[in-house]
């Protein structure tokens, strides 16, 4: 019965069209896993016990509960898919299709050899916002700019690497303008290697939301998809509570062909100084938790029914089994220390994937400068609901206080006001690069029309700082690409 209703349930629960992929994913996995679960139950297998199924239950109860769990798992995977666009689909902008392979260029193919994103460096104990401001030194302009005079090639960046890195530490971001070298993926890689930057995976690489523009060069595509062209991406660091890239280099290969799509940044140190001291201290004292996904399971209400004179009450046990199943089988793939909770936003049938308690402030790992290290501007539901947003309900985010109480609209309005006051819009042209200290600078992107091709590489640090025993193959430190590839192939790219 659940399999027959799968397309409808996808529409209702996820808020997206029941695409061919969704139908086959739900019905196929449902049939397969029901069979596997049933066999495990009969033989008292570990999988059945892990997800809360007992061998002594009637087989009808087992089947119904298993079906609901698998449906919940499939829908939670669908959370990674963006909302379908109402516009005609355009052919994707070619990335590396016309580019010589790494082997042909005589450089190392980084496919499968990109190190994992480093752990977040936290220094957020005993923050006194007012005291930090009293001893703060003046801030340099952010971004600083380096403008090409014509003819600069990779030798320019090798010769100036030390000066560039020192400038980056001071300003937090450098805008390289008019350099021909970075107009291609190959040239962009030459740029970052000449400066001495050491590439790493995106902090949420395993989620599947980050596709590569050129994996052999460690270059990710930015959010250029037509389905998300009308979605405003607010200020954020490329960071989770667990992982944070040290640097990021954003490159423009082609600005939006019609309009919009401007990249923007804001100085996290400046926001930390400009926020009202009482608001800032209150948010710090109460801490924050970020919900990264909603999974509405209202359809499970139908599992409470009467069969003749027998009352069948499966809703509560299935909800708990679904929570445990997602927690055990799905959440670990995202490597974000997520907790699955029902009802955090007042909706008892909504399961949310929530990050651990974190500080909205952090001290810079090198300079000690107090930073606004928080993605509220991008993730707060209250703010998303008041600007262009095409993410389906299942992909909506939310930010709470550390105890999961709501952050007041007054505080969110103030954070939004100060954030937007500090936004610097960067009208990037082909070959332009923004090299950012990912702790110091937040970034975002405006809505756009037409085709757009921007990309980004993330860096865990500097090549010169690698330990003496560094394993260049890095075979044991990178997370697998299976989920990333599957989600991009079968879900994200299907819309």
C-alpha positions as CSV (number, residue, x, y, z in Angstrom):
1,X,0.0,0.0,0.0
2,X,2.8,2.4,0.9
3,X,4.6,1.5,-2.4
4,X,1.5,2.3,-4.4
5,X,1.2,5.7,-2.6
6,X,4.9,6.5,-2.9
7,X,4.6,9.2,-5.6
8,X,1.9,11.0,-3.7
9,X,3.8,10.8,-0.4
10,X,6.9,12.3,-2.1
11,X,4.8,15.3,-3.2
12,X,3.2,15.8,0.2
13,X,6.1,15.0,2.5
14,X,9.0,16.4,0.5
15,X,7.3,19.2,-1.5
16,X,8.8,18.3,-4.8
17,X,7.6,16.5,-7.9
18,X,7.4,12.8,-7.8
19,X,10.1,12.4,-10.5
20,X,11.0,9.1,-12.2
21,X,14.0,8.9,-9.9
22,X,11.9,9.3,-6.8
23,X,9.4,6.7,-7.9
24,X,12.0,4.1,-8.7
25,X,14.0,5.0,-5.6
26,X,11.0,4.5,-3.3
27,X,9.3,1.5,-4.9
28,X,12.5,-0.4,-5.7
29,X,14.2,0.1,-2.4
30,X,10.9,-0.5,-0.6
31,X,10.5,-4.0,-2.2
32,X,14.1,-4.9,-1.7
33,X,14.6,-3.7,1.8
34,X,11.2,-5.1,3.0
35,X,12.5,-8.5,1.8
36,X,15.8,-8.0,3.5
37,X,14.3,-6.7,6.8
38,X,11.8,-9.6,6.9
39,X,14.5,-12.2,6.4
40,X,16.6,-10.5,9.1
41,X,13.6,-10.4,11.5
42,X,12.8,-14.1,11.0
43,X,16.5,-14.9,11.7
44,X,16.8,-12.4,14.5
45,X,19.4,-10.4,12.4
46,X,21.3,-7.4,13.7
47,X,19.8,-5.0,11.3
48,X,16.3,-5.7,12.5
49,X,17.3,-5.3,16.1
50,X,19.2,-2.1,15.4
51,X,16.1,-0.4,13.9
52,X,13.7,-1.5,16.6
53,X,12.0,-4.6,15.0
54,X,11.4,-7.6,17.1
55,X,11.1,-11.2,15.9
56,X,8.1,-11.8,18.1
57,X,5.8,-9.3,16.4
58,X,3.2,-10.3,13.8
59,X,4.5,-10.3,10.3
60,X,1.9,-7.7,9.2
61,X,3.2,-5.3,11.9
62,X,6.8,-6.0,10.9
63,X,6.0,-5.3,7.3
64,X,4.1,-2.1,8.0
65,X,6.8,-0.8,10.3
66,X,9.6,-1.7,7.9
67,X,7.7,0.0,5.0
68,X,7.4,3.2,7.0
69,X,11.0,3.2,8.0
70,X,12.2,2.6,4.4
71,X,9.9,5.3,3.1
72,X,11.3,7.7,5.8
73,X,14.8,6.8,4.8
74,X,14.1,7.4,1.1
75,X,12.4,10.7,1.8
76,X,15.3,11.8,4.0
77,X,17.7,11.1,1.1
78,X,15.4,13.1,-1.2
79,X,16.0,16.1,1.2
80,X,19.2,16.6,-0.7
81,X,17.4,17.4,-3.9
82,X,16.6,21.1,-4.7
83,X,13.2,22.2,-5.6
84,X,12.4,21.8,-9.3
85,X,12.5,25.0,-11.4
86,X,9.4,26.1,-13.2
87,X,11.7,27.4,-16.0
88,X,12.7,25.3,-19.0
89,X,15.8,23.3,-18.2
90,X,19.0,24.6,-19.8
91,X,22.0,22.5,-20.8
92,X,24.6,22.6,-18.0
93,X,27.5,25.0,-18.5
94,X,30.4,22.9,-19.7
95,X,33.1,22.7,-17.0
96,X,36.1,20.6,-17.9
97,X,34.8,19.2,-21.1
98,X,37.0,21.3,-23.3
99,X,39.9,21.3,-20.9
100,X,43.0,19.0,-21.3
101,X,43.2,16.3,-18.7
102,X,45.6,16.7,-15.8
103,X,47.7,13.9,-17.3
104,X,47.9,15.7,-20.6
105,X,48.9,18.9,-18.8
106,X,51.7,17.1,-17.0
107,X,50.2,17.7,-13.5
108,X,48.9,15.2,-10.9
109,X,45.3,14.0,-11.2
110,X,43.8,14.7,-7.8
111,X,40.8,12.5,-8.3
112,X,40.5,10.3,-5.2
113,X,43.5,12.1,-3.6
114,X,42.1,15.2,-2.1
115,X,42.6,15.4,1.7
116,X,39.6,15.6,4.0
117,X,38.6,19.0,5.3
118,X,40.4,19.8,8.6
119,X,38.6,20.0,11.9
120,X,37.1,23.3,13.1
121,X,39.5,25.1,15.3
122,X,37.5,26.4,18.2
123,X,38.6,29.1,20.7
124,X,35.3,30.3,22.0
125,X,35.4,30.0,25.8
126,X,34.7,33.0,28.1
127,X,33.9,35.5,25.3
128,X,33.1,39.0,26.7
129,X,31.9,41.0,23.7
130,X,32.4,44.4,25.3
131,X,35.9,43.6,26.6
132,X,37.0,42.3,23.3
133,X,36.0,45.5,21.6
134,X,38.0,47.7,24.0
135,X,41.3,46.1,23.0
136,X,40.5,45.6,19.3
137,X,42.9,47.1,16.8
138,X,41.6,48.9,13.6
139,X,40.6,46.6,10.8
140,X,42.1,46.7,7.3
141,X,39.9,47.1,4.3
142,X,38.2,43.9,3.3
143,X,38.7,42.9,0.5
144,X,42.0,44.3,-0.6
145,X,42.6,44.3,-4.3
146,X,45.3,43.3,-6.7
147,X,44.6,44.4,-10.3
148,X,46.4,43.0,-13.3
149,X,48.5,45.4,-15.4
150,X,48.7,43.0,-18.3
151,X,50.8,40.0,-19.1
152,X,51.1,38.5,-15.6
153,X,51.4,34.7,-15.6
154,X,52.0,32.1,-13.0
155,X,55.5,33.5,-12.3
156,X,53.9,36.6,-10.8
157,X,52.1,34.5,-8.2
158,X,55.1,32.4,-7.4
159,X,57.2,35.6,-6.9
160,X,54.6,37.3,-4.7
161,X,53.3,34.3,-2.8
162,X,54.6,35.4,0.6
163,X,53.3,38.9,0.2
164,X,49.9,37.6,-0.9
165,X,49.6,35.4,2.2
166,X,50.6,38.2,4.5
167,X,48.1,40.5,2.9
168,X,45.4,37.8,3.3
169,X,46.1,37.6,7.0
170,X,45.7,41.3,7.3
171,X,42.6,41.9,5.1
172,X,40.9,38.5,5.3
173,X,40.2,38.6,1.5
174,X,42.0,39.6,-1.7
175,X,40.1,40.3,-4.9
176,X,42.3,39.5,-7.9
177,X,41.0,41.4,-10.9
178,X,41.7,41.1,-14.6
179,X,44.1,38.2,-14.6
180,X,43.9,36.1,-17.7
181,X,45.6,33.1,-16.1
182,X,42.5,32.2,-14.0
183,X,40.0,32.2,-16.9
184,X,40.4,28.4,-17.2
185,X,40.2,25.6,-14.7
186,X,43.8,24.7,-15.5
187,X,45.0,28.3,-15.0
188,X,43.1,28.6,-11.7
189,X,44.9,25.5,-10.4
190,X,48.2,27.0,-11.5
191,X,47.3,30.1,-9.5
192,X,46.5,28.4,-6.2
193,X,49.5,26.0,-6.5
194,X,51.8,29.0,-7.1
195,X,50.6,30.7,-4.0
196,X,51.2,27.5,-2.0
197,X,47.6,26.6,-1.0
198,X,46.9,23.0,-0.1
199,X,43.5,21.8,-1.4
200,X,41.0,19.8,0.7
201,X,37.4,18.5,0.4
202,X,34.4,20.7,1.1
203,X,33.3,20.4,4.8
204,X,30.0,18.8,3.7
205,X,31.5,16.8,0.7
206,X,29.9,13.6,1.8
207,X,26.4,15.1,1.7
208,X,26.4,15.0,-2.1
209,X,25.4,18.7,-2.3
210,X,28.8,19.6,-3.7
211,X,29.6,18.5,-7.2
212,X,33.0,18.9,-8.8
213,X,33.6,21.2,-11.8
214,X,37.0,19.5,-12.2
215,X,37.7,16.8,-9.6
216,X,41.2,16.2,-11.0
217,X,42.0,19.8,-10.1
218,X,40.1,19.9,-6.7
219,X,37.7,22.5,-8.1
220,X,34.0,22.4,-7.0
221,X,31.2,24.0,-8.9
222,X,29.5,26.8,-7.1
223,X,25.7,26.9,-6.8
224,X,25.0,27.6,-10.5
225,X,22.1,25.2,-11.0
226,X,19.0,26.6,-12.7
227,X,16.8,25.0,-10.0
228,X,18.5,27.2,-7.4
229,X,19.0,30.3,-9.5
230,X,16.2,32.2,-7.7
231,X,17.4,31.1,-4.3
232,X,19.2,33.7,-2.3
233,X,22.2,32.3,-0.5
234,X,22.9,34.3,2.7
235,X,26.2,34.9,4.5
236,X,28.0,31.9,5.8
237,X,31.4,30.4,6.4
238,X,32.0,27.0,4.7
239,X,31.9,25.3,8.0
240,X,30.1,22.9,10.3
241,X,30.6,22.5,14.0
242,X,33.0,19.7,13.1
243,X,34.9,20.8,10.0
244,X,36.0,24.1,8.5
245,X,38.1,24.9,5.5
246,X,41.0,27.3,6.3
247,X,40.9,29.2,3.0
248,X,38.6,29.3,-0.1
249,X,39.3,30.7,-3.6
250,X,36.2,31.6,-5.6
251,X,36.7,32.0,-9.3
252,X,34.4,33.5,-12.0
253,X,34.6,31.7,-15.4
254,X,31.3,33.2,-16.6
255,X,29.0,35.7,-14.9
256,X,25.3,35.3,-15.2
257,X,24.4,35.8,-18.9
258,X,21.2,37.8,-18.2
259,X,21.4,39.4,-14.8
260,X,22.2,39.0,-11.1
261,X,24.3,36.2,-9.5
262,X,26.7,38.6,-7.8
263,X,29.0,37.1,-5.2
264,X,29.2,38.9,-1.9
265,X,31.3,38.8,1.2
266,X,31.3,40.3,4.7
267,X,34.0,40.8,7.3
268,X,33.2,38.5,10.3
269,X,35.4,40.7,12.5
270,X,33.5,43.8,11.6
271,X,30.1,42.2,12.2
272,X,31.4,41.0,15.6
273,X,32.2,44.7,16.4
274,X,29.0,46.2,15.0
275,X,26.4,43.9,16.6
276,X,24.6,45.4,19.6
277,X,26.6,44.3,22.6
278,X,23.6,43.0,24.5
279,X,22.3,41.1,21.6
280,X,25.7,39.6,20.8
281,X,26.3,38.6,24.4
282,X,22.8,37.1,24.7
283,X,23.3,35.0,21.6
284,X,26.7,33.9,22.8
285,X,25.5,33.0,26.3
286,X,22.6,30.9,25.0
287,X,24.7,29.4,22.2
288,X,23.1,28.1,19.0
289,X,22.0,24.9,17.3
290,X,21.4,24.6,13.5
291,X,18.8,22.3,12.0
292,X,19.9,21.3,8.5
293,X,16.8,19.4,7.3
294,X,13.1,18.8,7.9
295,X,11.5,15.4,7.4
296,X,7.7,15.6,7.8
297,X,6.2,12.2,8.6
298,X,2.6,13.2,8.9
299,X,1.6,10.3,6.7
300,X,2.5,7.9,9.5
301,X,-0.6,9.1,11.3
302,X,-2.4,6.5,9.2
303,X,-0.6,3.7,11.0
304,X,-3.0,4.1,13.9
305,X,-6.2,2.3,12.9
306,X,-8.7,-0.3,14.1
307,X,-8.7,-3.8,12.4
308,X,-12.1,-5.1,13.4
309,X,-12.1,-5.1,17.2
310,X,-8.3,-4.9,17.3
311,X,-6.7,-1.5,17.8
312,X,-3.5,-1.3,15.8
313,X,-1.3,1.6,17.1
314,X,1.9,1.7,15.0
315,X,2.5,5.5,14.7
316,X,4.6,6.0,17.8
317,X,6.8,2.9,17.5
318,X,7.3,3.5,13.8
319,X,8.3,7.2,14.4
320,X,10.9,6.1,16.9
321,X,12.1,3.3,14.6
322,X,12.4,5.8,11.7
323,X,14.3,8.2,13.9
324,X,16.7,5.4,15.0
325,X,17.1,4.2,11.4
326,X,17.9,7.7,10.0
327,X,20.3,8.3,12.9
328,X,22.1,5.0,12.4
329,X,22.0,4.6,8.6
330,X,21.8,8.1,7.1
331,X,23.2,10.7,9.5
332,X,26.7,9.2,9.8
333,X,27.2,9.7,6.0
334,X,27.1,13.4,6.5
335,X,29.9,13.5,9.2
336,X,28.2,16.4,11.0
337,X,27.4,14.9,14.4
338,X,23.7,15.3,13.8
339,X,20.9,14.5,16.3
340,X,17.5,13.5,15.0
341,X,14.7,15.1,17.0
342,X,10.9,15.4,16.7
343,X,9.0,18.6,17.4
344,X,11.8,21.1,17.9
345,X,9.8,23.7,15.9
346,X,6.5,22.8,17.4
347,X,5.5,20.2,14.8
348,X,5.3,16.8,16.5
349,X,5.5,14.8,13.3
350,X,8.5,16.7,11.9
351,X,11.9,15.0,12.3
352,X,14.8,17.5,12.2
353,X,18.5,16.8,11.8
354,X,20.2,19.2,14.2
355,X,23.8,20.0,14.7
356,X,25.4,20.0,18.2
357,X,25.5,23.1,20.4
358,X,28.0,25.7,19.1
359,X,29.2,29.2,19.9
360,X,28.2,32.0,17.4
361,X,31.6,33.6,18.1
362,X,35.1,32.2,17.6
363,X,38.5,33.6,17.9
364,X,40.7,33.6,14.8
365,X,43.1,30.6,15.0
366,X,46.1,32.9,14.1
367,X,45.3,36.4,15.0
368,X,43.0,35.8,18.0
369,X,40.5,38.4,16.6
370,X,36.9,37.9,17.8
371,X,34.8,36.8,14.8
372,X,31.1,36.3,14.1
373,X,31.4,32.6,13.3
374,X,27.8,31.8,12.6
375,X,25.6,31.0,9.7
376,X,22.4,32.6,11.1
377,X,22.0,35.0,8.1
378,X,21.8,32.0,5.8
379,X,20.1,29.4,7.9
380,X,17.5,31.2,10.1
381,X,14.0,30.2,8.8
382,X,12.6,33.6,9.8
383,X,15.0,35.3,7.4
384,X,14.7,32.7,4.6
385,X,10.9,33.2,4.6
386,X,11.4,36.9,3.9
387,X,13.6,36.6,0.8
388,X,13.8,34.6,-2.4
389,X,14.0,30.9,-1.5
390,X,13.3,27.9,-3.7
391,X,14.4,25.1,-1.3
392,X,11.7,22.6,-0.6
393,X,10.4,22.1,2.9
394,X,12.6,19.1,3.5
395,X,15.7,21.2,2.8
396,X,14.8,24.1,4.9
397,X,17.1,25.0,7.8
398,X,16.6,26.7,11.1
399,X,18.7,28.1,13.9
400,X,17.7,27.8,17.6
401,X,19.3,28.7,20.9
402,X,21.4,25.9,22.4
403,X,18.5,24.7,24.4
404,X,16.3,24.6,21.2
405,X,14.3,27.6,22.3
406,X,13.5,30.0,19.4
407,X,15.7,33.1,18.8
408,X,13.5,36.2,18.9
409,X,12.5,37.9,15.7
410,X,14.0,41.2,17.2
411,X,17.4,39.6,17.5
412,X,17.2,38.0,14.1
413,X,16.1,41.4,12.6
414,X,19.1,43.0,14.2
415,X,21.6,40.3,13.1
416,X,20.2,40.7,9.5
417,X,20.5,44.4,9.6
418,X,24.2,44.4,10.7
419,X,25.0,41.5,8.3
420,X,23.6,43.4,5.3
421,X,25.2,46.6,6.4
422,X,28.6,44.8,6.1
423,X,27.9,43.0,2.8
424,X,30.3,43.9,0.0
425,X,29.0,43.0,-3.4
426,X,31.7,41.8,-5.8
427,X,30.9,42.2,-9.6
428,X,33.3,39.4,-10.6
429,X,34.3,39.0,-14.3
430,X,35.9,36.1,-16.0
431,X,39.3,35.3,-14.4
432,X,38.5,37.2,-11.2
433,X,39.3,35.4,-8.0
434,X,38.4,36.1,-4.4
435,X,40.9,34.4,-2.1
436,X,39.3,34.3,1.4
437,X,40.2,33.4,4.9
438,X,37.2,31.2,5.6
439,X,37.3,32.0,9.4
440,X,37.5,35.7,8.9
441,X,35.1,36.2,5.9
442,X,31.6,35.1,5.3
443,X,30.2,34.7,1.7
444,X,26.9,34.4,-0.2
445,X,25.3,34.8,-3.6
446,X,22.4,36.8,-5.1
447,X,19.7,35.3,-7.3
448,X,20.3,35.3,-11.1
449,X,18.9,34.8,-14.5
450,X,20.6,33.0,-17.4
451,X,23.6,30.7,-17.3
452,X,26.3,31.2,-14.7
453,X,29.6,29.4,-14.1
454,X,31.5,30.2,-10.9
455,X,33.7,27.6,-9.1
456,X,35.6,27.3,-5.8
457,X,38.5,25.4,-4.3
458,X,38.9,24.8,-0.6
459,X,42.2,24.6,1.3
460,X,43.1,23.0,4.6
461,X,46.2,25.1,4.9
462,X,49.5,25.7,3.1
463,X,51.7,23.2,1.4
464,X,54.8,24.5,3.3
465,X,53.1,23.7,6.6
466,X,52.6,20.0,5.8
467,X,54.3,17.7,8.4
468,X,57.5,16.0,7.5
469,X,55.8,12.6,7.4
470,X,52.8,13.8,5.3
471,X,51.4,11.0,3.1
472,X,50.9,12.6,-0.4
473,X,48.6,9.9,-1.5
474,X,46.4,10.6,1.5
475,X,44.6,7.3,0.9
476,X,43.5,6.9,4.5
477,X,42.2,10.4,5.4
478,X,39.6,11.3,2.8
479,X,35.9,10.3,3.1
480,X,34.5,8.2,0.3
481,X,32.8,9.7,-2.7
482,X,30.0,7.1,-3.1
483,X,27.2,9.2,-1.4
484,X,28.4,12.4,-3.1
485,X,28.3,10.8,-6.6
486,X,25.0,9.0,-6.0
487,X,23.2,12.0,-4.7
488,X,24.4,14.3,-7.5
489,X,23.7,11.7,-10.2
490,X,20.3,10.4,-9.1
491,X,18.8,13.3,-7.1
492,X,20.3,16.7,-7.5
493,X,20.9,16.4,-11.3
494,X,17.4,15.0,-11.9
495,X,15.8,18.3,-11.2
